């Protein structure tokens, strides 16, 4: 037994990373448009102003996806393209873009999987306090309504939010992503609660109002610790660490986000660590937050590890293979994350992101020979299949990324795509890995 017959093979992107057209056709600014600009917080002061110009080239891009045999495409909607001020007047042209994209995908036999929010928060709402504002979850609900009413006749797969760990953790705890702030613990906790409420309200709305049967999840980062040996004890140690909490960097916790969403309560450990800083909420809140989901979408790139002051973190050693991000090549994480998370939360698993940044360029023969990405993918997919063989229900795999794009504060040099993008000409070239992935899809992973 390998991947199921209806396994969803796809690739992913996010609006700000690929679309460009940052101020066209009535789009309002997002925090990524404004907060990083000219401040030397983004590599070489690069921006997503043009990115892959996907806004204008989506037809060509869908044709390329079809050529690679993708069955699904996961993409996100830019909130401020659809509602320029975050709330209030709808920008019909912006909404039309996504409607056209969905039509184009459907016409090419590619299933759309929509992420409502992948970090490009409307700047106008940020000015009103953003996720600190008690109204913030209603703003998200209002936006969700607009998108779901317009697209749910053709879209059935929904991700409410991508990596809350990152947009709260990197955005407000570590200050490495827009809006590049480092705020206090109490505020981080307040924002978490509002984000969770927004997620819950969105799930409820989609469930009750979608025009086709909806399948809904969110997409946290979910890296497991890999057991140091095969013993039962080692597996329990790894499981415990995977679901444990730490004080600094708590916004990156897995249970911090997933326990409320799935169990309707914050982890016990959080109360021990944070005491009075924990949110005061009603039962009603937790009921909203823990609306039933259809699968657990997770972004998995490398194994979790404990960091130490000096020397290597535990998943690293001298000379260990790593990707262009400095992330260790640790394929077993696909198996252990799927297993641990399925056992804890009981939902079918979908890898909503996985991939690697490489040093890609066009070779003299005009092609991109990214053998390392093929090897990476091969190893990771084998470990993912191992989970399927043990009976863990796996729904799909969305490779990150469809094409090279803007890697947030690291700019354009981190190339994650199955498709190479020449940013000067906007020419696209399918990499060897893109053709290799096509064969994986065609054989449903039997050729691995
Ligand atoms: C994330 C985001 C993506 C990134 C990708 C590579 O996980 O950070 O969801 O937008 O580009 O993961 O870092």
Boltz pocket constraint, residues with backbone or C-beta under 6 A from the ligand:
constraints:
  - pocket:
      binder: B
      contacts: [[A, 14], [A, 17], [A, 162], [A, 163], [A, 166], [A, 299], [A, 353], [A, 400], [A, 406], [A, 407], [A, 408], [A, 416]]
      max_distance: 6.0
